[in-house]
């Protein structure tokens, strides 16, 4: 399991949030952010060695793998 920290979003919310996942690629996945917020990831792109961009038609979240 790896940890991915949110470093940038469309509206600058959820910065610093840590997501635990077995994989960085979460295409067509619903990610529970808070009790009331679910982010439906349609596409994941690798930006650099440890940085990934998750997006859908309305929202973008950039995450970085952390130790």
Predicted model as a PDB file, atoms N, CA, C, CB and O in Angstrom, pLDDT in the B-factor column:
MODEL        1                                                                  
ATOM      1  N   UNK A   1       0.854  -1.177   0.000  1.00 91.00           N  
ATOM      2  CA  UNK A   1       0.000   0.000   0.000  1.00 91.00           C  
ATOM      3  C   UNK A   1       0.899   1.239   0.000  1.00 91.00           C  
ATOM      4  CB  UNK A   1      -0.971  -0.001   1.233  1.00 91.00           C  
ATOM      5  O   UNK A   1       1.878   1.313   0.743  1.00 91.00           O  
ATOM      6  N   UNK A   2       0.546   2.208  -0.849  1.00 93.00           N  
ATOM      7  CA  UNK A   2       1.305   3.451  -0.951  1.00 93.00           C  
ATOM      8  C   UNK A   2       0.431   4.616  -0.498  1.00 93.00           C  
ATOM      9  CB  UNK A   2       1.811   3.676  -2.403  1.00 93.00           C  
ATOM     10  O   UNK A   2      -0.796   4.526  -0.475  1.00 93.00           O  
ATOM     11  N   UNK A   3       1.099   5.709  -0.140  1.00 95.00           N  
ATOM     12  CA  UNK A   3       0.408   6.926   0.270  1.00 95.00           C  
ATOM     13  C   UNK A   3       0.606   7.995  -0.793  1.00 95.00           C  
ATOM     14  CB  UNK A   3       0.919   7.420   1.650  1.00 95.00           C  
ATOM     15  O   UNK A   3       1.715   8.206  -1.284  1.00 95.00           O  
ATOM     16  N   UNK A   4      -0.493   8.669  -1.142  1.00 96.00           N  
ATOM     17  CA  UNK A   4      -0.464   9.753  -2.116  1.00 96.00           C  
ATOM     18  C   UNK A   4      -1.063  10.989  -1.464  1.00 96.00           C  
ATOM     19  CB  UNK A   4      -1.237   9.372  -3.421  1.00 96.00           C  
ATOM     20  O   UNK A   4      -2.191  10.958  -0.974  1.00 96.00           O  
ATOM     21  N   UNK A   5      -0.297  12.085  -1.462  1.00 96.00           N  
ATOM     22  CA  UNK A   5      -0.772  13.318  -0.843  1.00 96.00           C  
ATOM     23  C   UNK A   5      -1.276  14.277  -1.921  1.00 96.00           C  
ATOM     24  CB  UNK A   5       0.350  13.980  -0.004  1.00 96.00           C  
ATOM     25  O   UNK A   5      -0.629  14.464  -2.951  1.00 96.00           O  
ATOM     26  N   UNK A   6      -2.433  14.876  -1.669  1.00 96.00           N  
ATOM     27  CA  UNK A   6      -3.003  15.844  -2.600  1.00 96.00           C  
ATOM     28  C   UNK A   6      -2.189  17.133  -2.520  1.00 96.00           C  
ATOM     29  CB  UNK A   6      -4.510  16.110  -2.284  1.00 96.00           C  
ATOM     30  O   UNK A   6      -2.056  17.730  -1.452  1.00 96.00           O  
ATOM     31  N   UNK A   7      -1.644  17.556  -3.669  1.00 97.00           N  
ATOM     32  CA  UNK A   7      -0.812  18.766  -3.686  1.00 97.00           C  
ATOM     33  C   UNK A   7      -1.453  19.914  -4.470  1.00 97.00           C  
ATOM     34  CB  UNK A   7       0.548  18.446  -4.279  1.00 97.00           C  
ATOM     35  O   UNK A   7      -1.031  21.062  -4.331  1.00 97.00           O  
ATOM     36  N   UNK A   8      -2.472  19.618  -5.297  1.00 97.00           N  
ATOM     37  CA  UNK A   8      -3.165  20.677  -6.043  1.00 97.00           C  
ATOM     38  C   UNK A   8      -4.523  20.150  -6.483  1.00 97.00           C  
ATOM     39  CB  UNK A   8      -2.324  21.151  -7.280  1.00 97.00           C  
ATOM     40  O   UNK A   8      -4.654  18.989  -6.871  1.00 97.00           O  
ATOM     41  N   UNK A   9      -5.536  21.019  -6.420  1.00 96.00           N  
ATOM     42  CA  UNK A   9      -6.875  20.666  -6.902  1.00 96.00           C  
ATOM     43  C   UNK A   9      -7.469  21.858  -7.642  1.00 96.00           C  
ATOM     44  CB  UNK A   9      -7.801  20.230  -5.724  1.00 96.00           C  
ATOM     45  O   UNK A   9      -6.951  22.973  -7.567  1.00 96.00           O  
ATOM     46  N   UNK A  10      -8.542  21.613  -8.341  1.00 96.00           N  
ATOM     47  CA  UNK A  10      -9.228  22.661  -9.095  1.00 96.00           C  
ATOM     48  C   UNK A  10      -9.599  23.843  -8.208  1.00 96.00           C  
ATOM     49  CB  UNK A  10     -10.479  22.100  -9.756  1.00 96.00           C  
ATOM     50  O   UNK A  10      -9.420  24.994  -8.605  1.00 96.00           O  
ATOM     51  N   UNK A  11     -10.113  23.570  -7.014  1.00 96.00           N  
ATOM     52  CA  UNK A  11     -10.602  24.637  -6.124  1.00 96.00           C  
ATOM     53  C   UNK A  11      -9.758  24.812  -4.862  1.00 96.00           C  
ATOM     54  CB  UNK A  11     -12.030  24.352  -5.726  1.00 96.00           C  
ATOM     55  O   UNK A  11     -10.178  25.489  -3.923  1.00 96.00           O  
ATOM     56  N   UNK A  12      -8.575  24.206  -4.839  1.00 95.00           N  
ATOM     57  CA  UNK A  12      -7.648  24.295  -3.696  1.00 95.00           C  
ATOM     58  C   UNK A  12      -8.218  23.726  -2.403  1.00 95.00           C  
ATOM     59  CB  UNK A  12      -7.259  25.731  -3.468  1.00 95.00           C  
ATOM     60  O   UNK A  12      -7.760  24.084  -1.318  1.00 95.00           O  
ATOM     61  N   UNK A  13      -9.216  22.842  -2.503  1.00 93.00           N  
ATOM     62  CA  UNK A  13      -9.710  22.132  -1.332  1.00 93.00           C  
ATOM     63  C   UNK A  13      -8.956  20.809  -1.214  1.00 93.00           C  
ATOM     64  CB  UNK A  13     -11.252  21.896  -1.422  1.00 93.00           C  
ATOM     65  O   UNK A  13      -8.381  20.324  -2.189  1.00 93.00           O  
ATOM     66  N   UNK A  14      -8.964  20.244  -0.038  1.00 94.00           N  
ATOM     67  CA  UNK A  14      -8.404  18.919   0.248  1.00 94.00           C  
ATOM     68  C   UNK A  14      -6.884  18.858   0.114  1.00 94.00           C  
ATOM     69  CB  UNK A  14      -9.021  17.903  -0.672  1.00 94.00           C  
ATOM     70  O   UNK A  14      -6.321  17.766   0.036  1.00 94.00           O  
ATOM     71  N   UNK A  15      -6.205  20.015   0.086  1.00 96.00           N  
ATOM     72  CA  UNK A  15      -4.747  20.020   0.000  1.00 96.00           C  
ATOM     73  C   UNK A  15      -4.171  19.372   1.252  1.00 96.00           C  
ATOM     74  CB  UNK A  15      -4.202  21.466  -0.174  1.00 96.00           C  
ATOM     75  O   UNK A  15      -4.618  19.654   2.363  1.00 96.00           O  
ATOM     76  N   UNK A  16      -3.187  18.512   1.073  1.00 95.00           N  
ATOM     77  CA  UNK A  16      -2.560  17.825   2.185  1.00 95.00           C  
ATOM     78  C   UNK A  16      -3.212  16.503   2.533  1.00 95.00           C  
ATOM     79  CB  UNK A  16      -2.567  18.699   3.373  1.00 95.00           C  
ATOM     80  O   UNK A  16      -2.636  15.705   3.273  1.00 95.00           O  
ATOM     81  N   UNK A  17      -4.399  16.258   2.015  1.00 94.00           N  
ATOM     82  CA  UNK A  17      -5.094  14.994   2.273  1.00 94.00           C  
ATOM     83  C   UNK A  17      -4.244  13.832   1.772  1.00 94.00           C  
ATOM     84  CB  UNK A  17      -6.492  14.981   1.594  1.00 94.00           C  
ATOM     85  O   UNK A  17      -3.679  13.905   0.681  1.00 94.00           O  
ATOM     86  N   UNK A  18      -4.150  12.769   2.550  1.00 94.00           N  
ATOM     87  CA  UNK A  18      -3.379  11.584   2.153  1.00 94.00           C  
ATOM     88  C   UNK A  18      -4.339  10.463   1.776  1.00 94.00           C  
ATOM     89  CB  UNK A  18      -2.422  11.126   3.297  1.00 94.00           C  
ATOM     90  O   UNK A  18      -5.247  10.115   2.530  1.00 94.00           O  
ATOM     91  N   UNK A  19      -4.112   9.908   0.587  1.00 92.00           N  
ATOM     92  CA  UNK A  19      -4.911   8.807   0.064  1.00 92.00           C  
ATOM     93  C   UNK A  19      -4.063   7.549   0.093  1.00 92.00           C  
ATOM     94  CB  UNK A  19      -5.422   9.107  -1.380  1.00 92.00           C  
ATOM     95  O   UNK A  19      -2.929   7.552  -0.388  1.00 92.00           O  
ATOM     96  N   UNK A  20      -4.598   6.479   0.651  1.00 91.00           N  
ATOM     97  CA  UNK A  20      -3.889   5.203   0.677  1.00 91.00           C  
ATOM     98  C   UNK A  20      -4.444   4.329  -0.443  1.00 91.00           C  
ATOM     99  CB  UNK A  20      -4.031   4.496   2.070  1.00 91.00           C  
ATOM    100  O   UNK A  20      -5.657   4.161  -0.568  1.00 91.00           O  
ATOM    101  N   UNK A  21      -3.541   3.774  -1.258  1.00 91.00           N  
ATOM    102  CA  UNK A  21      -3.988   2.969  -2.384  1.00 91.00           C  
ATOM    103  C   UNK A  21      -2.909   1.984  -2.800  1.00 91.00           C  
ATOM    104  CB  UNK A  21      -4.373   3.860  -3.562  1.00 91.00           C  
ATOM    105  O   UNK A  21      -1.718   2.236  -2.618  1.00 91.00           O  
ATOM    106  N   UNK A  22      -3.340   0.855  -3.364  1.00 90.00           N  
ATOM    107  CA  UNK A  22      -2.402  -0.129  -3.889  1.00 90.00           C  
ATOM    108  C   UNK A  22      -1.809   0.317  -5.222  1.00 90.00           C  
ATOM    109  CB  UNK A  22      -3.090  -1.477  -4.051  1.00 90.00           C  
ATOM    110  O   UNK A  22      -0.746  -0.158  -5.621  1.00 90.00           O  
ATOM    111  N   UNK A  23      -2.485   1.216  -5.900  1.00 89.00           N  
ATOM    112  CA  UNK A  23      -2.045   1.674  -7.216  1.00 89.00           C  
ATOM    113  C   UNK A  23      -2.330   3.156  -7.395  1.00 89.00           C  
ATOM    114  CB  UNK A  23      -2.729   0.869  -8.324  1.00 89.00           C  
ATOM    115  O   UNK A  23      -3.281   3.689  -6.823  1.00 89.00           O  
ATOM    116  N   UNK A  24      -1.505   3.812  -8.185  1.00 90.00           N  
ATOM    117  CA  UNK A  24      -1.731   5.224  -8.475  1.00 90.00           C  
ATOM    118  C   UNK A  24      -2.799   5.399  -9.540  1.00 90.00           C  
ATOM    119  CB  UNK A  24      -0.434   5.892  -8.920  1.00 90.00           C  
ATOM    120  O   UNK A  24      -3.447   6.443  -9.612  1.00 90.00           O  
ATOM    121  N   UNK A  25      -2.984   4.378 -10.368  1.00 91.00           N  
ATOM    122  CA  UNK A  25      -3.940   4.478 -11.470  1.00 91.00           C  
ATOM    123  C   UNK A  25      -5.325   4.071 -10.998  1.00 91.00           C  
ATOM    124  CB  UNK A  25      -3.502   3.601 -12.658  1.00 91.00           C  
ATOM    125  O   UNK A  25      -5.567   2.907 -10.682  1.00 91.00           O  
ATOM    126  N   UNK A  26      -6.230   5.034 -10.953  1.00 90.00           N  
ATOM    127  CA  UNK A  26      -7.566   4.802 -10.414  1.00 90.00           C  
ATOM    128  C   UNK A  26      -8.635   5.162 -11.429  1.00 90.00           C  
ATOM    129  CB  UNK A  26      -7.772   5.600  -9.134  1.00 90.00           C  
ATOM    130  O   UNK A  26      -9.644   5.770 -11.069  1.00 90.00           O  
ATOM    131  N   UNK A  27      -8.435   4.801 -12.690  1.00 91.00           N  
ATOM    132  CA  UNK A  27      -9.412   5.111 -13.729  1.00 91.00           C  
ATOM    133  C   UNK A  27     -10.765   4.489 -13.386  1.00 91.00           C  
ATOM    134  CB  UNK A  27      -8.922   4.611 -15.103  1.00 91.00           C  
ATOM    135  O   UNK A  27     -10.843   3.353 -12.919  1.00 91.00           O  
ATOM    136  N   UNK A  28     -11.828   5.260 -13.630  1.00 93.00           N  
ATOM    137  CA  UNK A  28     -13.209   4.816 -13.382  1.00 93.00           C  
ATOM    138  C   UNK A  28     -13.402   4.275 -11.970  1.00 93.00           C  
ATOM    139  CB  UNK A  28     -13.602   3.748 -14.390  1.00 93.00           C  
ATOM    140  O   UNK A  28     -13.959   3.195 -11.769  1.00 93.00           O  
ATOM    141  N   UNK A  29     -12.930   5.048 -11.006  1.00 92.00           N  
ATOM    142  CA  UNK A  29     -12.997   4.668  -9.595  1.00 92.00           C  
ATOM    143  C   UNK A  29     -13.672   5.773  -8.796  1.00 92.00           C  
ATOM    144  CB  UNK A  29     -11.584   4.380  -9.033  1.00 92.00           C  
ATOM    145  O   UNK A  29     -13.445   6.956  -9.048  1.00 92.00           O  
ATOM    146  N   UNK A  30     -14.496   5.390  -7.841  1.00 93.00           N  
ATOM    147  CA  UNK A  30     -15.063   6.351  -6.895  1.00 93.00           C  
ATOM    148  C   UNK A  30     -14.174   6.389  -5.667  1.00 93.00           C  
ATOM    149  CB  UNK A  30     -16.533   5.979  -6.510  1.00 93.00           C  
ATOM    150  O   UNK A  30     -13.940   5.362  -5.030  1.00 93.00           O  
ATOM    151  N   UNK A  31     -13.679   7.568  -5.338  1.00 89.00           N  
ATOM    152  CA  UNK A  31     -12.788   7.740  -4.195  1.00 89.00           C  
ATOM    153  C   UNK A  31     -13.515   8.550  -3.134  1.00 89.00           C  
ATOM    154  CB  UNK A  31     -11.456   8.435  -4.612  1.00 89.00           C  
ATOM    155  O   UNK A  31     -13.884   9.699  -3.375  1.00 89.00           O  
ATOM    156  N   UNK A  32     -13.725   7.962  -1.963  1.00 88.00           N  
ATOM    157  CA  UNK A  32     -14.406   8.641  -0.852  1.00 88.00           C  
ATOM    158  C   UNK A  32     -13.427   9.619  -0.213  1.00 88.00           C  
ATOM    159  CB  UNK A  32     -14.941   7.609   0.208  1.00 88.00           C  
ATOM    160  O   UNK A  32     -12.447   9.205   0.407  1.00 88.00           O  
ATOM    161  N   UNK A  33     -13.690  10.915  -0.361  1.00 86.00           N  
ATOM    162  CA  UNK A  33     -12.804  11.952   0.174  1.00 86.00           C  
ATOM    163  C   UNK A  33     -13.179  12.271   1.620  1.00 86.00           C  
ATOM    164  CB  UNK A  33     -12.874  13.233  -0.696  1.00 86.00           C  
ATOM    165  O   UNK A  33     -12.329  12.243   2.510  1.00 86.00           O  
ATOM    166  N   UNK A  34     -14.441  12.570   1.843  1.00 84.00           N  
ATOM    167  CA  UNK A  34     -14.976  12.780   3.188  1.00 84.00           C  
ATOM    168  C   UNK A  34     -16.283  11.998   3.261  1.00 84.00           C  
ATOM    169  CB  UNK A  34     -15.197  14.325   3.509  1.00 84.00           C  
ATOM    170  O   UNK A  34     -16.660  11.328   2.299  1.00 84.00           O  
ATOM    171  N   UNK A  35     -16.966  12.076   4.382  1.00 89.00           N  
ATOM    172  CA  UNK A  35     -18.246  11.360   4.510  1.00 89.00           C  
ATOM    173  C   UNK A  35     -19.234  11.752   3.426  1.00 89.00           C  
ATOM    174  CB  UNK A  35     -18.861  11.622   5.872  1.00 89.00           C  
ATOM    175  O   UNK A  35     -20.017  10.924   2.960  1.00 89.00           O  
ATOM    176  N   UNK A  36     -19.195  13.020   3.027  1.00 91.00           N  
ATOM    177  CA  UNK A  36     -20.183  13.502   2.066  1.00 91.00           C  
ATOM    178  C   UNK A  36     -19.625  13.785   0.660  1.00 91.00           C  
ATOM    179  CB  UNK A  36     -20.809  14.745   2.601  1.00 91.00           C  
ATOM    180  O   UNK A  36     -20.381  14.142  -0.243  1.00 91.00           O  
ATOM    181  N   UNK A  37     -18.319  13.630   0.475  1.00 89.00           N  
ATOM    182  CA  UNK A  37     -17.707  13.956  -0.817  1.00 89.00           C  
ATOM    183  C   UNK A  37     -17.093  12.706  -1.442  1.00 89.00           C  
ATOM    184  CB  UNK A  37     -16.631  15.057  -0.649  1.00 89.00           C  
ATOM    185  O   UNK A  37     -16.243  12.047  -0.844  1.00 89.00           O  
ATOM    186  N   UNK A  38     -17.544  12.394  -2.664  1.00 93.00           N  
ATOM    187  CA  UNK A  38     -16.996  11.282  -3.430  1.00 93.00           C  
ATOM    188  C   UNK A  38     -16.453  11.848  -4.738  1.00 93.00           C  
ATOM    189  CB  UNK A  38     -18.078  10.169  -3.689  1.00 93.00           C  
ATOM    190  O   UNK A  38     -17.157  12.569  -5.444  1.00 93.00           O  
ATOM    191  N   UNK A  39     -15.203  11.521  -5.060  1.00 94.00           N  
ATOM    192  CA  UNK A  39     -14.573  11.980  -6.296  1.00 94.00           C  
ATOM    193  C   UNK A  39     -14.571  10.809  -7.267  1.00 94.00           C  
ATOM    194  CB  UNK A  39     -13.113  12.518  -6.042  1.00 94.00           C  
ATOM    195  O   UNK A  39     -13.913   9.796  -7.027  1.00 94.00           O  
ATOM    196  N   UNK A  40     -15.316  10.952  -8.376  1.00 95.00           N  
ATOM    197  CA  UNK A  40     -15.317   9.909  -9.400  1.00 95.00           C  
ATOM    198  C   UNK A  40     -14.173  10.199 -10.366  1.00 95.00           C  
ATOM    199  CB  UNK A  40     -16.696   9.842 -10.156  1.00 95.00           C  
ATOM    200  O   UNK A  40     -14.240  11.145 -11.151  1.00 95.00           O  
ATOM    201  N   UNK A  41     -13.131   9.387 -10.305  1.00 95.00           N  
ATOM    202  CA  UNK A  41     -11.960   9.558 -11.165  1.00 95.00           C  
ATOM    203  C   UNK A  41     -12.229   8.854 -12.488  1.00 95.00           C  
ATOM    204  CB  UNK A  41     -10.664   8.998 -10.484  1.00 95.00           C  
ATOM    205  O   UNK A  41     -12.443   7.643 -12.527  1.00 95.00           O  
ATOM    206  N   UNK A  42     -12.216   9.623 -13.565  1.00 96.00           N  
ATOM    207  CA  UNK A  42     -12.400   9.033 -14.890  1.00 96.00           C  
ATOM    208  C   UNK A  42     -11.069   8.690 -15.543  1.00 96.00           C  
ATOM    209  CB  UNK A  42     -13.184   9.981 -15.784  1.00 96.00           C  
ATOM    210  O   UNK A  42     -10.977   7.742 -16.322  1.00 96.00           O  
ATOM    211  N   UNK A  43     -10.029   9.472 -15.219  1.00 96.00           N  
ATOM    212  CA  UNK A  43      -8.753   9.299 -15.894  1.00 96.00           C  
ATOM    213  C   UNK A  43      -7.596   9.621 -14.958  1.00 96.00           C  
ATOM    214  CB  UNK A  43      -8.685  10.177 -17.141  1.00 96.00           C  
ATOM    215  O   UNK A  43      -7.671  10.565 -14.172  1.00 96.00           O  
ATOM    216  N   UNK A  44      -6.525   8.832 -15.045  1.00 96.00           N  
ATOM    217  CA  UNK A  44      -5.300   9.090 -14.295  1.00 96.00           C  
ATOM    218  C   UNK A  44      -4.150   9.228 -15.287  1.00 96.00           C  
ATOM    219  CB  UNK A  44      -5.016   7.952 -13.259  1.00 96.00           C  
ATOM    220  O   UNK A  44      -3.983   8.398 -16.181  1.00 96.00           O  
ATOM    221  N   UNK A  45      -3.361  10.286 -15.117  1.00 97.00           N  
ATOM    222  CA  UNK A  45      -2.190  10.499 -15.960  1.00 97.00           C  
ATOM    223  C   UNK A  45      -0.955  10.611 -15.081  1.00 97.00           C  
ATOM    224  CB  UNK A  45      -2.356  11.765 -16.838  1.00 97.00           C  
ATOM    225  O   UNK A  45      -0.999  11.234 -14.020  1.00 97.00           O  
ATOM    226  N   UNK A  46       0.145  10.011 -15.518  1.00 97.00           N  
ATOM    227  CA  UNK A  46       1.408  10.133 -14.798  1.00 97.00           C  
ATOM    228  C   UNK A  46       2.090  11.414 -15.268  1.00 97.00           C  
ATOM    229  CB  UNK A  46       2.327   8.878 -15.028  1.00 97.00           C  
ATOM    230  O   UNK A  46       2.352  11.582 -16.459  1.00 97.00           O  
ATOM    231  N   UNK A  47       2.379  12.321 -14.327  1.00 97.00           N  
ATOM    232  CA  UNK A  47       3.019  13.598 -14.656  1.00 97.00           C  
ATOM    233  C   UNK A  47       4.532  13.478 -14.533  1.00 97.00           C  
ATOM    234  CB  UNK A  47       2.496  14.724 -13.739  1.00 97.00           C  
ATOM    235  O   UNK A  47       5.273  13.979 -15.379  1.00 97.00           O  
ATOM    236  N   UNK A  48       4.986  12.813 -13.480  1.00 97.00           N  
ATOM    237  CA  UNK A  48       6.415  12.577 -13.267  1.00 97.00           C  
ATOM    238  C   UNK A  48       6.561  11.272 -12.511  1.00 97.00           C  
ATOM    239  CB  UNK A  48       7.089  13.760 -12.488  1.00 97.00           C  
ATOM    240  O   UNK A  48       5.587  10.540 -12.333  1.00 97.00           O  
ATOM    241  N   UNK A  49       7.770  10.977 -12.067  1.00 96.00           N  
ATOM    242  CA  UNK A  49       8.041   9.687 -11.422  1.00 96.00           C  
ATOM    243  C   UNK A  49       7.078   9.358 -10.281  1.00 96.00           C  
ATOM    244  CB  UNK A  49       9.450   9.674 -10.897  1.00 96.00           C  
ATOM    245  O   UNK A  49       6.665   8.208 -10.135  1.00 96.00           O  
ATOM    246  N   UNK A  50       6.715  10.367  -9.463  1.00 96.00           N  
ATOM    247  CA  UNK A  50       5.850  10.109  -8.307  1.00 96.00           C  
ATOM    248  C   UNK A  50       4.635  11.027  -8.258  1.00 96.00           C  
ATOM    249  CB  UNK A  50       6.642  10.260  -7.031  1.00 96.00           C  
ATOM    250  O   UNK A  50       4.004  11.153  -7.209  1.00 96.00           O  
ATOM    251  N   UNK A  51       4.296  11.668  -9.371  1.00 98.00           N  
ATOM    252  CA  UNK A  51       3.195  12.618  -9.399  1.00 98.00           C  
ATOM    253  C   UNK A  51       2.161  12.190 -10.429  1.00 98.00           C  
ATOM    254  CB  UNK A  51       3.705  14.034  -9.704  1.00 98.00           C  
ATOM    255  O   UNK A  51       2.500  11.834 -11.558  1.00 98.00           O  
ATOM    256  N   UNK A  52       0.878  12.231 -10.019  1.00 97.00           N  
ATOM    257  CA  UNK A  52      -0.213  11.769 -10.869  1.00 97.00           C  
ATOM    258  C   UNK A  52      -1.348  12.783 -10.872  1.00 97.00           C  
ATOM    259  CB  UNK A  52      -0.722  10.398 -10.401  1.00 97.00           C  
ATOM    260  O   UNK A  52      -1.599  13.458  -9.874  1.00 97.00           O  
ATOM    261  N   UNK A  53      -2.022  12.878 -11.999  1.00 97.00           N  
ATOM    262  CA  UNK A  53      -3.171  13.769 -12.151  1.00 97.00           C  
ATOM    263  C   UNK A  53      -4.427  12.914 -12.302  1.00 97.00           C  
ATOM    264  CB  UNK A  53      -2.991  14.728 -13.380  1.00 97.00           C  
ATOM    265  O   UNK A  53      -4.551  12.143 -13.254  1.00 97.00           O  
ATOM    266  N   UNK A  54      -5.352  13.056 -11.359  1.00 97.00           N  
ATOM    267  CA  UNK A  54      -6.641  12.365 -11.410  1.00 97.00           C  
ATOM    268  C   UNK A  54      -7.672  13.400 -11.848  1.00 97.00           C  
ATOM    269  CB  UNK A  54      -7.023  11.712 -10.010  1.00 97.00           C  
ATOM    270  O   UNK A  54      -7.671  14.529 -11.356  1.00 97.00           O  
ATOM    271  N   UNK A  55      -8.551  13.017 -12.774  1.00 97.00           N  
ATOM    272  CA  UNK A  55      -9.514  14.005 -13.254  1.00 97.00           C  
ATOM    273  C   UNK A  55     -10.826  13.377 -13.709  1.00 97.00           C  
ATOM    274  CB  UNK A  55      -8.914  14.794 -14.388  1.00 97.00           C  
ATOM    275  O   UNK A  55     -10.923  12.182 -13.988  1.00 97.00           O  
ATOM    276  N   UNK A  56     -11.823  14.244 -13.766  1.00 96.00           N  
ATOM    277  CA  UNK A  56     -13.085  13.937 -14.434  1.00 96.00           C  
ATOM    278  C   UNK A  56     -13.490  15.219 -15.158  1.00 96.00           C  
ATOM    279  CB  UNK A  56     -14.211  13.444 -13.406  1.00 96.00           C  
ATOM    280  O   UNK A  56     -12.697  16.159 -15.222  1.00 96.00           O  
ATOM    281  N   UNK A  57     -14.674  15.277 -15.691  1.00 95.00           N  
ATOM    282  CA  UNK A  57     -15.088  16.437 -16.478  1.00 95.00           C  
ATOM    283  C   UNK A  57     -15.165  17.729 -15.664  1.00 95.00           C  
ATOM    284  CB  UNK A  57     -16.425  16.166 -17.106  1.00 95.00           C  
ATOM    285  O   UNK A  57     -15.154  18.818 -16.238  1.00 95.00           O  
ATOM    286  N   UNK A  58     -15.243  17.622 -14.330  1.00 95.00           N  
ATOM    287  CA  UNK A  58     -15.463  18.793 -13.492  1.00 95.00           C  
ATOM    288  C   UNK A  58     -14.345  19.101 -12.499  1.00 95.00           C  
ATOM    289  CB  UNK A  58     -16.720  18.618 -12.751  1.00 95.00           C  
ATOM    290  O   UNK A  58     -14.322  20.192 -11.929  1.00 95.00           O  
ATOM    291  N   UNK A  59     -13.423  18.171 -12.279  1.00 96.00           N  
ATOM    292  CA  UNK A  59     -12.480  18.342 -11.177  1.00 96.00           C  
ATOM    293  C   UNK A  59     -11.139  17.683 -11.498  1.00 96.00           C  
ATOM    294  CB  UNK A  59     -13.061  17.759  -9.880  1.00 96.00           C  
ATOM    295  O   UNK A  59     -11.081  16.640 -12.149  1.00 96.00           O  
ATOM    296  N   UNK A  60     -10.071  18.312 -11.028  1.00 96.00           N  
ATOM    297  CA  UNK A  60      -8.721  17.755 -11.178  1.00 96.00           C  
ATOM    298  C   UNK A  60      -8.060  17.741  -9.807  1.00 96.00           C  
ATOM    299  CB  UNK A  60      -7.865  18.584 -12.208  1.00 96.00           C  
ATOM    300  O   UNK A  60      -8.146  18.709  -9.051  1.00 96.00           O  
ATOM    301  N   UNK A  61      -7.402  16.636  -9.499  1.00 96.00           N  
ATOM    302  CA  UNK A  61      -6.612  16.519  -8.271  1.00 96.00           C  
ATOM    303  C   UNK A  61      -5.238  15.975  -8.650  1.00 96.00           C  
ATOM    304  CB  UNK A  61      -7.321  15.590  -7.211  1.00 96.00           C  
ATOM    305  O   UNK A  61      -5.136  14.944  -9.315  1.00 96.00           O  
ATOM    306  N   UNK A  62      -4.197  16.660  -8.231  1.00 97.00           N  
ATOM    307  CA  UNK A  62      -2.834  16.207  -8.473  1.00 97.00           C  
ATOM    308  C   UNK A  62      -2.287  15.678  -7.164  1.00 97.00           C  
ATOM    309  CB  UNK A  62      -1.935  17.353  -9.043  1.00 97.00           C  
ATOM    310  O   UNK A  62      -2.338  16.352  -6.135  1.00 97.00           O  
ATOM    311  N   UNK A  63      -1.757  14.452  -7.216  1.00 96.00           N  
ATOM    312  CA  UNK A  63      -1.245  13.813  -6.020  1.00 96.00           C  
ATOM    313  C   UNK A  63       0.207  13.419  -6.230  1.00 96.00           C  
ATOM    314  CB  UNK A  63      -2.092  12.588  -5.650  1.00 96.00           C  
ATOM    315  O   UNK A  63       0.660  13.207  -7.355  1.00 96.00           O  
ATOM    316  N   UNK A  64       0.929  13.327  -5.108  1.00 97.00           N  
ATOM    317  CA  UNK A  64       2.334  12.949  -5.143  1.00 97.00           C  
ATOM    318  C   UNK A  64       2.551  11.794  -4.177  1.00 97.00           C  
ATOM    319  CB  UNK A  64       3.251  14.156  -4.788  1.00 97.00           C  
ATOM    320  O   UNK A  64       2.068  11.828  -3.045  1.00 97.00           O  
ATOM    321  N   UNK A  65       3.271  10.780  -4.616  1.00 97.00           N  
ATOM    322  CA  UNK A  65       3.569   9.634  -3.752  1.00 97.00           C  
ATOM    323  C   UNK A  65       4.511  10.092  -2.637  1.00 97.00           C  
ATOM    324  CB  UNK A  65       4.203   8.455  -4.573  1.00 97.00           C  
ATOM    325  O   UNK A  65       5.524  10.744  -2.888  1.00 97.00           O  
ATOM    326  N   UNK A  66       4.154   9.737  -1.406  1.00 96.00           N  
ATOM    327  CA  UNK A  66       4.995  10.084  -0.259  1.00 96.00           C  
ATOM    328  C   UNK A  66       5.380   8.804   0.481  1.00 96.00           C  
ATOM    329  CB  UNK A  66       4.259  11.078   0.698  1.00 96.00           C  
ATOM    330  O   UNK A  66       4.728   7.767   0.352  1.00 96.00           O  
ATOM    331  N   UNK A  67       6.444   8.906   1.249  1.00 85.00           N  
ATOM    332  CA  UNK A  67       6.904   7.740   2.036  1.00 85.00           C  
ATOM    333  C   UNK A  67       6.238   7.686   3.390  1.00 85.00           C  
ATOM    334  CB  UNK A  67       8.420   7.775   2.219  1.00 85.00           C  
ATOM    335  O   UNK A  67       6.507   6.777   4.174  1.00 85.00           O  
TER     336      UNK A  67                                                      
ENDMDL                                                                          
END                                                                             
